[in-house]
Each structure stands twice: as structure tokens, then as C-alpha cells.
Amino acid sequence: MEALKRANHIRTKRAQLKRDLKAGKVRAHTLLIDPPEYVMTAKVFDLLLAVPKLGRVKVNRMLNQCRISPSKTIGGLSERQRGELVSLLTR
């Protein structure tokens, strides 16, 4: 039961984060630089889809350019991948 509570809590925090990303309250590059604990297991692809003006095609293109698998989690990004993605997002 404790694991279920924790999972639900993480899901609600992520949902709020995606809403904040869509509204422009939070920047994706700041999340990638210093991600909170509840975001570490989220997929990079899903996080980037919540960013305004980024759809499936642009996100896939960005991930291919940075040599990142669409199924990669934020916590699983290497420093090189994280840096390349941040530089693309800040353009």
C-alpha cells in the first residue's frame, strides 16, 4: 500500500509539472539541469512533449540529434546528452 501511495503521489506531481511546462511556468532546460527526484524516472520524450511548440516530430528530431533513445529516462541521461539537449532547448 505504501508503494501505491508513493506511485500515485509521483504521478500527480508529474501531471502538475507537465501542466506547468505547458503554461510556461517552468522551463524544460532548468528541469534537465537540476531535476527533482520525482522526475528522475520520467521519460525524456514525455517531458519534452509537454513543452509548447514541440510535437512528436520535433522531439524525435531533437532526440536523434543528441543521440538519445526515446525511452531514456531523465535520470539515465549522461552529462553529454543532458548538455546537448539543454543547448538545443535554449536556442
PyMOL Python script that loads the backbone (N, CA, C, O; Angstrom):
from pymol import cmd

cmd.read_pdbstr("""\
ATOM      1  N   MET A   1       0.827  -1.201   0.000  1.00  0.00           N
ATOM      2  CA  MET A   1       0.000   0.000   0.000  1.00  0.00           C
ATOM      3  C   MET A   1       0.867   1.260   0.000  1.00  0.00           C
ATOM      4  O   MET A   1       0.532   2.260  -0.635  1.00  0.00           O
ATOM      5  N   GLU A   2       1.971   1.194   0.713  1.00  0.00           N
ATOM      6  CA  GLU A   2       2.863   2.357   0.764  1.00  0.00           C
ATOM      7  C   GLU A   2       3.446   2.659  -0.619  1.00  0.00           C
ATOM      8  O   GLU A   2       3.571   3.823  -1.002  1.00  0.00           O
ATOM      9  N   ALA A   3       3.799   1.614  -1.362  1.00  0.00           N
ATOM     10  CA  ALA A   3       4.344   1.800  -2.710  1.00  0.00           C
ATOM     11  C   ALA A   3       3.293   2.401  -3.635  1.00  0.00           C
ATOM     12  O   ALA A   3       3.615   3.233  -4.483  1.00  0.00           O
ATOM     13  N   LEU A   4       2.060   1.993  -3.478  1.00  0.00           N
ATOM     14  CA  LEU A   4       0.974   2.534  -4.294  1.00  0.00           C
ATOM     15  C   LEU A   4       0.756   4.015  -3.996  1.00  0.00           C
ATOM     16  O   LEU A   4       0.557   4.815  -4.910  1.00  0.00           O
ATOM     17  N   LYS A   5       0.793   4.374  -2.721  1.00  0.00           N
ATOM     18  CA  LYS A   5       0.654   5.785  -2.341  1.00  0.00           C
ATOM     19  C   LYS A   5       1.776   6.623  -2.945  1.00  0.00           C
ATOM     20  O   LYS A   5       1.546   7.713  -3.470  1.00  0.00           O
ATOM     21  N   ARG A   6       2.996   6.092  -2.858  1.00  0.00           N
ATOM     22  CA  ARG A   6       4.155   6.815  -3.395  1.00  0.00           C
ATOM     23  C   ARG A   6       4.039   6.981  -4.912  1.00  0.00           C
ATOM     24  O   ARG A   6       4.331   8.051  -5.447  1.00  0.00           O
ATOM     25  N   ALA A   7       3.616   5.926  -5.597  1.00  0.00           N
ATOM     26  CA  ALA A   7       3.458   5.985  -7.054  1.00  0.00           C
ATOM     27  C   ALA A   7       2.389   6.997  -7.454  1.00  0.00           C
ATOM     28  O   ALA A   7       2.575   7.750  -8.410  1.00  0.00           O
ATOM     29  N   ASN A   8       1.287   7.018  -6.740  1.00  0.00           N
ATOM     30  CA  ASN A   8       0.221   7.988  -7.030  1.00  0.00           C
ATOM     31  C   ASN A   8       0.687   9.413  -6.783  1.00  0.00           C
ATOM     32  O   ASN A   8       0.356  10.323  -7.543  1.00  0.00           O
ATOM     33  N   HIS A   9       1.456   9.604  -5.718  1.00  0.00           N
ATOM     34  CA  HIS A   9       1.989  10.924  -5.403  1.00  0.00           C
ATOM     35  C   HIS A   9       2.918  11.412  -6.524  1.00  0.00           C
ATOM     36  O   HIS A   9       2.848  12.567  -6.943  1.00  0.00           O
ATOM     37  N   ILE A  10       3.781  10.518  -6.998  1.00  0.00           N
ATOM     38  CA  ILE A  10       4.713  10.869  -8.077  1.00  0.00           C
ATOM     39  C   ILE A  10       3.934  11.190  -9.347  1.00  0.00           C
ATOM     40  O   ILE A  10       4.270  12.144 -10.049  1.00  0.00           O
ATOM     41  N   ARG A  11       2.892  10.403  -9.654  1.00  0.00           N
ATOM     42  CA  ARG A  11       2.089  10.652 -10.850  1.00  0.00           C
ATOM     43  C   ARG A  11       1.418  12.014 -10.806  1.00  0.00           C
ATOM     44  O   ARG A  11       1.390  12.722 -11.813  1.00  0.00           O
ATOM     45  N   THR A  12       0.878  12.391  -9.655  1.00  0.00           N
ATOM     46  CA  THR A  12       0.215  13.694  -9.555  1.00  0.00           C
ATOM     47  C   THR A  12       1.223  14.836  -9.657  1.00  0.00           C
ATOM     48  O   THR A  12       0.931  15.868 -10.260  1.00  0.00           O
ATOM     49  N   LYS A  13       2.410  14.657  -9.070  1.00  0.00           N
ATOM     50  CA  LYS A  13       3.448  15.697  -9.169  1.00  0.00           C
ATOM     51  C   LYS A  13       3.882  15.872 -10.622  1.00  0.00           C
ATOM     52  O   LYS A  13       4.061  17.000 -11.083  1.00  0.00           O
ATOM     53  N   ARG A  14       4.054  14.755 -11.351  1.00  0.00           N
ATOM     54  CA  ARG A  14       4.446  14.827 -12.764  1.00  0.00           C
ATOM     55  C   ARG A  14       3.365  15.474 -13.613  1.00  0.00           C
ATOM     56  O   ARG A  14       3.666  16.255 -14.516  1.00  0.00           O
ATOM     57  N   ALA A  15       2.104  15.152 -13.328  1.00  0.00           N
ATOM     58  CA  ALA A  15       0.999  15.751 -14.075  1.00  0.00           C
ATOM     59  C   ALA A  15       0.983  17.265 -13.867  1.00  0.00           C
ATOM     60  O   ALA A  15       0.774  18.020 -14.816  1.00  0.00           O
ATOM     61  N   GLN A  16       1.201  17.705 -12.644  1.00  0.00           N
ATOM     62  CA  GLN A  16       1.255  19.140 -12.360  1.00  0.00           C
ATOM     63  C   GLN A  16       2.444  19.777 -13.073  1.00  0.00           C
ATOM     64  O   GLN A  16       2.337  20.889 -13.590  1.00  0.00           O
ATOM     65  N   LEU A  17       3.562  19.086 -13.102  1.00  0.00           N
ATOM     66  CA  LEU A  17       4.751  19.584 -13.781  1.00  0.00           C
ATOM     67  C   LEU A  17       4.495  19.753 -15.272  1.00  0.00           C
ATOM     68  O   LEU A  17       4.908  20.753 -15.859  1.00  0.00           O
ATOM     69  N   LYS A  18       3.821  18.794 -15.891  1.00  0.00           N
ATOM     70  CA  LYS A  18       3.502  18.897 -17.320  1.00  0.00           C
ATOM     71  C   LYS A  18       2.566  20.065 -17.585  1.00  0.00           C
ATOM     72  O   LYS A  18       2.712  20.756 -18.593  1.00  0.00           O
ATOM     73  N   ARG A  19       1.604  20.294 -16.693  1.00  0.00           N
ATOM     74  CA  ARG A  19       0.712  21.448 -16.845  1.00  0.00           C
ATOM     75  C   ARG A  19       1.508  22.750 -16.729  1.00  0.00           C
ATOM     76  O   ARG A  19       1.271  23.694 -17.483  1.00  0.00           O
ATOM     77  N   ASP A  20       2.445  22.798 -15.791  1.00  0.00           N
ATOM     78  CA  ASP A  20       3.278  23.989 -15.619  1.00  0.00           C
ATOM     79  C   ASP A  20       4.173  24.216 -16.836  1.00  0.00           C
ATOM     80  O   ASP A  20       4.386  25.357 -17.246  1.00  0.00           O
ATOM     81  N   LEU A  21       4.695  23.138 -17.412  1.00  0.00           N
ATOM     82  CA  LEU A  21       5.506  23.264 -18.629  1.00  0.00           C
ATOM     83  C   LEU A  21       4.668  23.830 -19.766  1.00  0.00           C
ATOM     84  O   LEU A  21       5.113  24.724 -20.485  1.00  0.00           O
ATOM     85  N   LYS A  22       3.463  23.312 -19.927  1.00  0.00           N
ATOM     86  CA  LYS A  22       2.584  23.784 -20.989  1.00  0.00           C
ATOM     87  C   LYS A  22       2.208  25.243 -20.812  1.00  0.00           C
ATOM     88  O   LYS A  22       2.081  25.984 -21.787  1.00  0.00           O
ATOM     89  N   ALA A  23       2.031  25.651 -19.565  1.00  0.00           N
ATOM     90  CA  ALA A  23       1.655  27.034 -19.276  1.00  0.00           C
ATOM     91  C   ALA A  23       2.854  27.983 -19.323  1.00  0.00           C
ATOM     92  O   ALA A  23       2.672  29.200 -19.322  1.00  0.00           O
ATOM     93  N   GLY A  24       4.057  27.452 -19.363  1.00  0.00           N
ATOM     94  CA  GLY A  24       5.244  28.293 -19.408  1.00  0.00           C
ATOM     95  C   GLY A  24       5.752  28.716 -18.044  1.00  0.00           C
ATOM     96  O   GLY A  24       6.635  29.570 -17.956  1.00  0.00           O
ATOM     97  N   LYS A  25       5.217  28.140 -16.982  1.00  0.00           N
ATOM     98  CA  LYS A  25       5.658  28.489 -15.630  1.00  0.00           C
ATOM     99  C   LYS A  25       7.025  27.881 -15.302  1.00  0.00           C
ATOM    100  O   LYS A  25       7.781  28.422 -14.496  1.00  0.00           O
ATOM    101  N   VAL A  26       7.325  26.746 -15.942  1.00  0.00           N
ATOM    102  CA  VAL A  26       8.585  26.028 -15.715  1.00  0.00           C
ATOM    103  C   VAL A  26       9.269  25.850 -17.061  1.00  0.00           C
ATOM    104  O   VAL A  26       8.604  25.588 -18.064  1.00  0.00           O
ATOM    105  N   ARG A  27      10.578  25.989 -17.094  1.00  0.00           N
ATOM    106  CA  ARG A  27      11.357  25.792 -18.315  1.00  0.00           C
ATOM    107  C   ARG A  27      11.934  24.374 -18.331  1.00  0.00           C
ATOM    108  O   ARG A  27      12.414  23.880 -17.312  1.00  0.00           O
ATOM    109  N   ALA A  28      11.883  23.733 -19.490  1.00  0.00           N
ATOM    110  CA  ALA A  28      12.364  22.353 -19.607  1.00  0.00           C
ATOM    111  C   ALA A  28      13.866  22.260 -19.366  1.00  0.00           C
ATOM    112  O   ALA A  28      14.339  21.296 -18.764  1.00  0.00           O
ATOM    113  N   HIS A  29      14.625  23.265 -19.836  1.00  0.00           N
ATOM    114  CA  HIS A  29      16.081  23.178 -19.659  1.00  0.00           C
ATOM    115  C   HIS A  29      16.484  23.288 -18.189  1.00  0.00           C
ATOM    116  O   HIS A  29      17.494  22.707 -17.792  1.00  0.00           O
ATOM    117  N   THR A  30      15.727  24.012 -17.379  1.00  0.00           N
ATOM    118  CA  THR A  30      16.052  24.076 -15.950  1.00  0.00           C
ATOM    119  C   THR A  30      15.762  22.737 -15.271  1.00  0.00           C
ATOM    120  O   THR A  30      16.461  22.341 -14.338  1.00  0.00           O
ATOM    121  N   LEU A  31      14.724  22.045 -15.748  1.00  0.00           N
ATOM    122  CA  LEU A  31      14.426  20.712 -15.205  1.00  0.00           C
ATOM    123  C   LEU A  31      15.524  19.721 -15.558  1.00  0.00           C
ATOM    124  O   LEU A  31      15.870  18.859 -14.749  1.00  0.00           O
ATOM    125  N   LEU A  32      16.069  19.838 -16.755  1.00  0.00           N
ATOM    126  CA  LEU A  32      17.116  18.908 -17.178  1.00  0.00           C
ATOM    127  C   LEU A  32      18.427  19.169 -16.443  1.00  0.00           C
ATOM    128  O   LEU A  32      19.177  18.236 -16.155  1.00  0.00           O
ATOM    129  N   ILE A  33      18.702  20.427 -16.141  1.00  0.00           N
ATOM    130  CA  ILE A  33      19.940  20.768 -15.436  1.00  0.00           C
ATOM    131  C   ILE A  33      19.904  20.245 -14.004  1.00  0.00           C
ATOM    132  O   ILE A  33      20.858  19.624 -13.536  1.00  0.00           O
ATOM    133  N   ASP A  34      18.804  20.501 -13.319  1.00  0.00           N
ATOM    134  CA  ASP A  34      18.681  20.083 -11.917  1.00  0.00           C
ATOM    135  C   ASP A  34      17.304  19.449 -11.696  1.00  0.00           C
ATOM    136  O   ASP A  34      16.403  20.104 -11.172  1.00  0.00           O
ATOM    137  N   PRO A  35      17.133  18.172 -12.093  1.00  0.00           N
ATOM    138  CA  PRO A  35      15.808  17.546 -11.983  1.00  0.00           C
ATOM    139  C   PRO A  35      15.446  17.164 -10.551  1.00  0.00           C
ATOM    140  O   PRO A  35      16.289  16.662  -9.809  1.00  0.00           O
ATOM    141  N   PRO A  36      14.189  17.404 -10.162  1.00  0.00           N
ATOM    142  CA  PRO A  36      13.726  16.931  -8.858  1.00  0.00           C
ATOM    143  C   PRO A  36      13.675  15.399  -8.837  1.00  0.00           C
ATOM    144  O   PRO A  36      13.704  14.761  -9.890  1.00  0.00           O
ATOM    145  N   GLU A  37      13.603  14.832  -7.683  1.00  0.00           N
ATOM    146  CA  GLU A  37      13.634  13.371  -7.524  1.00  0.00           C
ATOM    147  C   GLU A  37      12.478  12.681  -8.255  1.00  0.00           C
ATOM    148  O   GLU A  37      12.671  11.619  -8.847  1.00  0.00           O
ATOM    149  N   TYR A  38      11.279  13.273  -8.219  1.00  0.00           N
ATOM    150  CA  TYR A  38      10.121  12.624  -8.825  1.00  0.00           C
ATOM    151  C   TYR A  38      10.149  12.633 -10.353  1.00  0.00           C
ATOM    152  O   TYR A  38       9.325  11.974 -10.988  1.00  0.00           O
ATOM    153  N   VAL A  39      11.075  13.362 -10.942  1.00  0.00           N
ATOM    154  CA  VAL A  39      11.186  13.427 -12.401  1.00  0.00           C
ATOM    155  C   VAL A  39      12.245  12.458 -12.927  1.00  0.00           C
ATOM    156  O   VAL A  39      12.289  12.186 -14.127  1.00  0.00           O
ATOM    157  N   MET A  40      13.077  11.945 -12.062  1.00  0.00           N
ATOM    158  CA  MET A  40      14.208  11.117 -12.499  1.00  0.00           C
ATOM    159  C   MET A  40      13.781   9.885 -13.299  1.00  0.00           C
ATOM    160  O   MET A  40      14.509   9.462 -14.197  1.00  0.00           O
ATOM    161  N   THR A  41      12.634   9.310 -12.999  1.00  0.00           N
ATOM    162  CA  THR A  41      12.197   8.107 -13.715  1.00  0.00           C
ATOM    163  C   THR A  41      11.239   8.406 -14.860  1.00  0.00           C
ATOM    164  O   THR A  41      10.721   7.483 -15.488  1.00  0.00           O
ATOM    165  N   ALA A  42      10.997   9.685 -15.140  1.00  0.00           N
ATOM    166  CA  ALA A  42      10.117  10.061 -16.249  1.00  0.00           C
ATOM    167  C   ALA A  42      10.882   9.972 -17.565  1.00  0.00           C
ATOM    168  O   ALA A  42      12.095  10.182 -17.596  1.00  0.00           O
ATOM    169  N   LYS A  43      10.188   9.664 -18.638  1.00  0.00           N
ATOM    170  CA  LYS A  43      10.801   9.581 -19.960  1.00  0.00           C
ATOM    171  C   LYS A  43      11.070  10.993 -20.483  1.00  0.00           C
ATOM    172  O   LYS A  43      10.243  11.892 -20.331  1.00  0.00           O
ATOM    173  N   VAL A  44      12.229  11.169 -21.096  1.00  0.00           N
ATOM    174  CA  VAL A  44      12.605  12.458 -21.670  1.00  0.00           C
ATOM    175  C   VAL A  44      11.598  12.837 -22.757  1.00  0.00           C
ATOM    176  O   VAL A  44      11.192  13.996 -22.850  1.00  0.00           O
ATOM    177  N   PHE A  45      11.198  11.870 -23.572  1.00  0.00           N
ATOM    178  CA  PHE A  45      10.249  12.102 -24.659  1.00  0.00           C
ATOM    179  C   PHE A  45       8.946  12.696 -24.132  1.00  0.00           C
ATOM    180  O   PHE A  45       8.439  13.673 -24.683  1.00  0.00           O
ATOM    181  N   ASP A  46       8.402  12.104 -23.062  1.00  0.00           N
ATOM    182  CA  ASP A  46       7.138  12.577 -22.491  1.00  0.00           C
ATOM    183  C   ASP A  46       7.264  13.986 -21.916  1.00  0.00           C
ATOM    184  O   ASP A  46       6.352  14.801 -22.049  1.00  0.00           O
ATOM    185  N   LEU A  47       8.380  14.261 -21.287  1.00  0.00           N
ATOM    186  CA  LEU A  47       8.602  15.591 -20.723  1.00  0.00           C
ATOM    187  C   LEU A  47       8.670  16.644 -21.830  1.00  0.00           C
ATOM    188  O   LEU A  47       8.076  17.715 -21.707  1.00  0.00           O
ATOM    189  N   LEU A  48       9.389  16.341 -22.903  1.00  0.00           N
ATOM    190  CA  LEU A  48       9.533  17.303 -23.988  1.00  0.00           C
ATOM    191  C   LEU A  48       8.230  17.511 -24.752  1.00  0.00           C
ATOM    192  O   LEU A  48       8.001  18.591 -25.295  1.00  0.00           O
ATOM    193  N   LEU A  49       7.382  16.504 -24.800  1.00  0.00           N
ATOM    194  CA  LEU A  49       6.087  16.664 -25.470  1.00  0.00           C
ATOM    195  C   LEU A  49       5.209  17.696 -24.758  1.00  0.00           C
ATOM    196  O   LEU A  49       4.329  18.289 -25.382  1.00  0.00           O
ATOM    197  N   ALA A  50       5.433  17.911 -23.490  1.00  0.00           N
ATOM    198  CA  ALA A  50       4.633  18.873 -22.732  1.00  0.00           C
ATOM    199  C   ALA A  50       5.073  20.307 -22.991  1.00  0.00           C
ATOM    200  O   ALA A  50       4.373  21.246 -22.611  1.00  0.00           O
ATOM    201  N   VAL A  51       6.233  20.490 -23.638  1.00  0.00           N
ATOM    202  CA  VAL A  51       6.742  21.830 -23.908  1.00  0.00           C
ATOM    203  C   VAL A  51       5.960  22.430 -25.078  1.00  0.00           C
ATOM    204  O   VAL A  51       5.777  21.765 -26.098  1.00  0.00           O
ATOM    205  N   PRO A  52       5.494  23.683 -24.945  1.00  0.00           N
ATOM    206  CA  PRO A  52       4.779  24.319 -26.054  1.00  0.00           C
ATOM    207  C   PRO A  52       5.651  24.394 -27.315  1.00  0.00           C
ATOM    208  O   PRO A  52       6.862  24.602 -27.242  1.00  0.00           O
ATOM    209  N   LYS A  53       5.006  24.220 -28.457  1.00  0.00           N
ATOM    210  CA  LYS A  53       5.635  24.287 -29.781  1.00  0.00           C
ATOM    211  C   LYS A  53       6.541  23.101 -30.089  1.00  0.00           C
ATOM    212  O   LYS A  53       7.257  23.120 -31.091  1.00  0.00           O
ATOM    213  N   LEU A  54       6.524  22.072 -29.251  1.00  0.00           N
ATOM    214  CA  LEU A  54       7.268  20.855 -29.536  1.00  0.00           C
ATOM    215  C   LEU A  54       6.280  19.709 -29.675  1.00  0.00           C
ATOM    216  O   LEU A  54       5.576  19.351 -28.731  1.00  0.00           O
ATOM    217  N   GLY A  55       6.246  19.147 -30.865  1.00  0.00           N
ATOM    218  CA  GLY A  55       5.392  17.985 -31.114  1.00  0.00           C
ATOM    219  C   GLY A  55       6.246  16.736 -31.262  1.00  0.00           C
ATOM    220  O   GLY A  55       7.450  16.756 -31.009  1.00  0.00           O
ATOM    221  N   ARG A  56       5.613  15.669 -31.669  1.00  0.00           N
ATOM    222  CA  ARG A  56       6.317  14.389 -31.812  1.00  0.00           C
ATOM    223  C   ARG A  56       7.483  14.461 -32.789  1.00  0.00           C
ATOM    224  O   ARG A  56       8.554  13.917 -32.520  1.00  0.00           O
ATOM    225  N   VAL A  57       7.281  15.124 -33.914  1.00  0.00           N
ATOM    226  CA  VAL A  57       8.320  15.178 -34.943  1.00  0.00           C
ATOM    227  C   VAL A  57       9.535  15.968 -34.456  1.00  0.00           C
ATOM    228  O   VAL A  57      10.669  15.515 -34.610  1.00  0.00           O
ATOM    229  N   LYS A  58       9.306  17.144 -33.872  1.00  0.00           N
ATOM    230  CA  LYS A  58      10.420  17.956 -33.380  1.00  0.00           C
ATOM    231  C   LYS A  58      11.154  17.268 -32.233  1.00  0.00           C
ATOM    232  O   LYS A  58      12.383  17.296 -32.165  1.00  0.00           O
ATOM    233  N   VAL A  59      10.392  16.651 -31.334  1.00  0.00           N
ATOM    234  CA  VAL A  59      11.016  15.967 -30.196  1.00  0.00           C
ATOM    235  C   VAL A  59      11.864  14.801 -30.691  1.00  0.00           C
ATOM    236  O   VAL A  59      12.988  14.613 -30.227  1.00  0.00           O
ATOM    237  N   ASN A  60      11.333  14.012 -31.633  1.00  0.00           N
ATOM    238  CA  ASN A  60      12.115  12.899 -32.180  1.00  0.00           C
ATOM    239  C   ASN A  60      13.371  13.398 -32.883  1.00  0.00           C
ATOM    240  O   ASN A  60      14.433  12.786 -32.764  1.00  0.00           O
ATOM    241  N   ARG A  61      13.259  14.496 -33.608  1.00  0.00           N
ATOM    242  CA  ARG A  61      14.412  15.070 -34.299  1.00  0.00           C
ATOM    243  C   ARG A  61      15.474  15.523 -33.291  1.00  0.00           C
ATOM    244  O   ARG A  61      16.666  15.286 -33.487  1.00  0.00           O
ATOM    245  N   MET A  62      15.032  16.174 -32.214  1.00  0.00           N
ATOM    246  CA  MET A  62      15.969  16.634 -31.187  1.00  0.00           C
ATOM    247  C   MET A  62      16.677  15.452 -30.528  1.00  0.00           C
ATOM    248  O   MET A  62      17.893  15.472 -30.335  1.00  0.00           O
ATOM    249  N   LEU A  63      15.899  14.422 -30.187  1.00  0.00           N
ATOM    250  CA  LEU A  63      16.485  13.261 -29.524  1.00  0.00           C
ATOM    251  C   LEU A  63      17.468  12.542 -30.444  1.00  0.00           C
ATOM    252  O   LEU A  63      18.517  12.086 -29.990  1.00  0.00           O
ATOM    253  N   ASN A  64      17.138  12.436 -31.735  1.00  0.00           N
ATOM    254  CA  ASN A  64      18.062  11.815 -32.686  1.00  0.00           C
ATOM    255  C   ASN A  64      19.339  12.625 -32.822  1.00  0.00           C
ATOM    256  O   ASN A  64      20.431  12.063 -32.897  1.00  0.00           O
ATOM    257  N   GLN A  65      19.205  13.936 -32.853  1.00  0.00           N
ATOM    258  CA  GLN A  65      20.367  14.811 -32.971  1.00  0.00           C
ATOM    259  C   GLN A  65      21.294  14.664 -31.768  1.00  0.00           C
ATOM    260  O   GLN A  65      22.515  14.727 -31.912  1.00  0.00           O
ATOM    261  N   CYS A  66      20.723  14.469 -30.593  1.00  0.00           N
ATOM    262  CA  CYS A  66      21.518  14.320 -29.367  1.00  0.00           C
ATOM    263  C   CYS A  66      21.880  12.858 -29.096  1.00  0.00           C
ATOM    264  O   CYS A  66      22.522  12.555 -28.090  1.00  0.00           O
ATOM    265  N   ARG A  67      21.480  11.970 -29.970  1.00  0.00           N
ATOM    266  CA  ARG A  67      21.723  10.527 -29.816  1.00  0.00           C
ATOM    267  C   ARG A  67      21.152   9.997 -28.498  1.00  0.00           C
ATOM    268  O   ARG A  67      21.838   9.343 -27.713  1.00  0.00           O
ATOM    269  N   ILE A  68      19.865  10.308 -28.287  1.00  0.00           N
ATOM    270  CA  ILE A  68      19.153   9.871 -27.085  1.00  0.00           C
ATOM    271  C   ILE A  68      17.987   8.988 -27.515  1.00  0.00           C
ATOM    272  O   ILE A  68      17.226   9.353 -28.411  1.00  0.00           O
ATOM    273  N   SER A  69      17.847   7.840 -26.887  1.00  0.00           N
ATOM    274  CA  SER A  69      16.726   6.940 -27.167  1.00  0.00           C
ATOM    275  C   SER A  69      15.436   7.563 -26.627  1.00  0.00           C
ATOM    276  O   SER A  69      15.448   8.159 -25.550  1.00  0.00           O
ATOM    277  N   PRO A  70      14.319   7.433 -27.363  1.00  0.00           N
ATOM    278  CA  PRO A  70      13.041   7.983 -26.870  1.00  0.00           C
ATOM    279  C   PRO A  70      12.589   7.353 -25.550  1.00  0.00           C
ATOM    280  O   PRO A  70      11.796   7.949 -24.821  1.00  0.00           O
ATOM    281  N   SER A  71      13.083   6.163 -25.241  1.00  0.00           N
ATOM    282  CA  SER A  71      12.670   5.514 -23.995  1.00  0.00           C
ATOM    283  C   SER A  71      13.594   5.837 -22.822  1.00  0.00           C
ATOM    284  O   SER A  71      13.418   5.291 -21.732  1.00  0.00           O
ATOM    285  N   LYS A  72      14.570   6.710 -23.028  1.00  0.00           N
ATOM    286  CA  LYS A  72      15.533   7.073 -21.979  1.00  0.00           C
ATOM    287  C   LYS A  72      14.845   7.911 -20.906  1.00  0.00           C
ATOM    288  O   LYS A  72      14.023   8.777 -21.205  1.00  0.00           O
ATOM    289  N   THR A  73      15.197   7.637 -19.657  1.00  0.00           N
ATOM    290  CA  THR A  73      14.643   8.428 -18.550  1.00  0.00           C
ATOM    291  C   THR A  73      15.544   9.627 -18.276  1.00  0.00           C
ATOM    292  O   THR A  73      16.704   9.650 -18.689  1.00  0.00           O
ATOM    293  N   ILE A  74      15.013  10.603 -17.591  1.00  0.00           N
ATOM    294  CA  ILE A  74      15.781  11.810 -17.280  1.00  0.00           C
ATOM    295  C   ILE A  74      16.963  11.467 -16.379  1.00  0.00           C
ATOM    296  O   ILE A  74      18.050  12.021 -16.543  1.00  0.00           O
ATOM    297  N   GLY A  75      16.762  10.577 -15.448  1.00  0.00           N
ATOM    298  CA  GLY A  75      17.846  10.164 -14.563  1.00  0.00           C
ATOM    299  C   GLY A  75      18.915   9.367 -15.285  1.00  0.00           C
ATOM    300  O   GLY A  75      20.048   9.287 -14.810  1.00  0.00           O
ATOM    301  N   GLY A  76      18.582   8.781 -16.417  1.00  0.00           N
ATOM    302  CA  GLY A  76      19.522   7.960 -17.165  1.00  0.00           C
ATOM    303  C   GLY A  76      20.335   8.714 -18.195  1.00  0.00           C
ATOM    304  O   GLY A  76      21.154   8.115 -18.892  1.00  0.00           O
ATOM    305  N   LEU A  77      20.127  10.017 -18.306  1.00  0.00           N
ATOM    306  CA  LEU A  77      20.882  10.816 -19.278  1.00  0.00           C
ATOM    307  C   LEU A  77      22.325  11.003 -18.815  1.00  0.00           C
ATOM    308  O   LEU A  77      22.590  11.218 -17.633  1.00  0.00           O
ATOM    309  N   SER A  78      23.244  10.918 -19.765  1.00  0.00           N
ATOM    310  CA  SER A  78      24.643  11.211 -19.442  1.00  0.00           C
ATOM    311  C   SER A  78      24.825  12.728 -19.441  1.00  0.00           C
ATOM    312  O   SER A  78      23.945  13.463 -19.888  1.00  0.00           O
ATOM    313  N   GLU A  79      25.948  13.184 -18.945  1.00  0.00           N
ATOM    314  CA  GLU A  79      26.215  14.626 -18.904  1.00  0.00           C
ATOM    315  C   GLU A  79      26.268  15.210 -20.315  1.00  0.00           C
ATOM    316  O   GLU A  79      25.799  16.324 -20.546  1.00  0.00           O
ATOM    317  N   ARG A  80      26.838  14.455 -21.262  1.00  0.00           N
ATOM    318  CA  ARG A  80      26.918  14.919 -22.647  1.00  0.00           C
ATOM    319  C   ARG A  80      25.513  15.069 -23.233  1.00  0.00           C
ATOM    320  O   ARG A  80      25.192  16.092 -23.837  1.00  0.00           O
ATOM    321  N   GLN A  81      24.682  14.048 -23.051  1.00  0.00           N
ATOM    322  CA  GLN A  81      23.320  14.089 -23.569  1.00  0.00           C
ATOM    323  C   GLN A  81      22.526  15.227 -22.934  1.00  0.00           C
ATOM    324  O   GLN A  81      21.801  15.954 -23.613  1.00  0.00           O
ATOM    325  N   ARG A  82      22.676  15.363 -21.649  1.00  0.00           N
ATOM    326  CA  ARG A  82      21.972  16.429 -20.924  1.00  0.00           C
ATOM    327  C   ARG A  82      22.402  17.809 -21.439  1.00  0.00           C
ATOM    328  O   ARG A  82      21.564  18.683 -21.661  1.00  0.00           O
ATOM    329  N   GLY A  83      23.706  17.995 -21.626  1.00  0.00           N
ATOM    330  CA  GLY A  83      24.218  19.276 -22.111  1.00  0.00           C
ATOM    331  C   GLY A  83      23.760  19.595 -23.519  1.00  0.00           C
ATOM    332  O   GLY A  83      23.383  20.732 -23.801  1.00  0.00           O
ATOM    333  N   GLU A  84      23.786  18.605 -24.418  1.00  0.00           N
ATOM    334  CA  GLU A  84      23.338  18.832 -25.794  1.00  0.00           C
ATOM    335  C   GLU A  84      21.856  19.176 -25.842  1.00  0.00           C
ATOM    336  O   GLU A  84      21.443  20.059 -26.594  1.00  0.00           O
ATOM    337  N   LEU A  85      21.062  18.484 -25.044  1.00  0.00           N
ATOM    338  CA  LEU A  85      19.628  18.733 -25.019  1.00  0.00           C
ATOM    339  C   LEU A  85      19.321  20.120 -24.458  1.00  0.00           C
ATOM    340  O   LEU A  85      18.447  20.818 -24.972  1.00  0.00           O
ATOM    341  N   VAL A  86      20.025  20.515 -23.421  1.00  0.00           N
ATOM    342  CA  VAL A  86      19.838  21.853 -22.838  1.00  0.00           C
ATOM    343  C   VAL A  86      20.196  22.923 -23.849  1.00  0.00           C
ATOM    344  O   VAL A  86      19.484  23.920 -23.971  1.00  0.00           O
ATOM    345  N   SER A  87      21.297  22.733 -24.584  1.00  0.00           N
ATOM    346  CA  SER A  87      21.693  23.737 -25.574  1.00  0.00           C
ATOM    347  C   SER A  87      20.672  23.838 -26.708  1.00  0.00           C
ATOM    348  O   SER A  87      20.447  24.929 -27.231  1.00  0.00           O
ATOM    349  N   LEU A  88      20.056  22.730 -27.095  1.00  0.00           N
ATOM    350  CA  LEU A  88      19.011  22.780 -28.119  1.00  0.00           C
ATOM    351  C   LEU A  88      17.767  23.496 -27.619  1.00  0.00           C
ATOM    352  O   LEU A  88      17.121  24.222 -28.374  1.00  0.00           O
ATOM    353  N   LEU A  89      17.429  23.299 -26.362  1.00  0.00           N
ATOM    354  CA  LEU A  89      16.223  23.902 -25.798  1.00  0.00           C
ATOM    355  C   LEU A  89      16.385  25.394 -25.541  1.00  0.00           C
ATOM    356  O   LEU A  89      15.397  26.128 -25.534  1.00  0.00           O
ATOM    357  N   THR A  90      17.593  25.845 -25.331  1.00  0.00           N
ATOM    358  CA  THR A  90      17.809  27.266 -25.016  1.00  0.00           C
ATOM    359  C   THR A  90      18.000  28.133 -26.253  1.00  0.00           C
ATOM    360  O   THR A  90      18.156  29.348 -26.132  1.00  0.00           O
ATOM    361  N   ARG A  91      17.990  27.538 -27.434  1.00  0.00           N
ATOM    362  CA  ARG A  91      18.124  28.323 -28.670  1.00  0.00           C
ATOM    363  C   ARG A  91      16.953  29.212 -28.894  1.00  0.00           C
ATOM    364  O   ARG A  91      16.910  29.937 -29.887  1.00  0.00           O
TER     365      ARG A  91
END
""", "prot")
cmd.dss("prot")
cmd.show_as("cartoon", "prot")
cmd.util.cbc("prot")
cmd.orient("prot")
